[in-house]
Amino acid sequence: MGISVTPIPRLTTLTTPAFTLGTANAAGDATTAVASNSTLLAFNAVTPAAVAGAGAVGSATVASRSDHVHASVSGAITTVDNNIARYSGTSGALQGYTSGGPTISDTGTMIATAQPTFGAVQRTEQANCTGNNTLATINFDTELWDVGGNFASNVFTAPVAGKYLLRAQVQANAITTSASSILCKIWTSNRIWFIWGTPGNVTSQCTLAGAVVADMDADDTAKVQLQVNGEGSDIVDIQADAGAPSTSFTGWLLG
């Protein structure tokens, strides 16, 4: 007896899967099958570009664009802990500071080491400088600090426009009861600030002190002057600093 075997026809020829990622779905042009060990393309072999100062569109042909460049923060901000970044003027870009950038500590304390400020004292007495209505400029011959280098020859020069807190203290000696007026002034380019005054009746020594918030433009100047009248001649001295800042001039940029 014979046995008849009918062969099962092969339905189709399977080809190697070829999946890619794109921006739209499209039907394939081959009949395929996915095996359990098939690999789908999710990443290419392009090495991501380094972070740079400005962003740039990548050239990769896959959706993730692994070679595009992210904008970075440039300057000291990349190396100084707690430094405050600022906008560079380029869209999406920040920048740091070449030096002296402000910082905020982890506890919220803000430090601005480059903020303009100065402090100076007089270490050499100015003898017989006023008394007969002479306007005597105080000789602050010793700097205690000068952030930004804006104080020189008894004068503070504003590096930028803003509001400045200025404080002066002057100790005058050898005043007699003949003095009819004693005035201490801070002169700025915009106006005169009277920080202390008395009609007289002071015996021998007088300490004058006061502070103002002065509006100053860039390159405006500030100095301290003492004017005593009624003595008949210039017999009043300005006391030198003998360890304590008896005659001093300080200032800070408030903003």
Secondary structure, DSSP 4 states (H G I P E B T S, - for coil): -----PPPPP----B-------SS----SS-B---TT-------SPPPPPPBSS-B----SSTT-TT-B-B-EEGGGGTSTTBPPEE-SSTT-EE--SS---EE-TTS-EE-TTS-EEEEE--S-EEEEESSSEEEEP---EEEEEETS-EETTEEE-SSSEEEEEEEEEEEEEE-TT--EEEEEEEESS-EEEEEEE-S---EEEEEEEEEEEEE-TT-EEEEEEEEESSSS--EEEPPPSSS-SSEEEEEE--
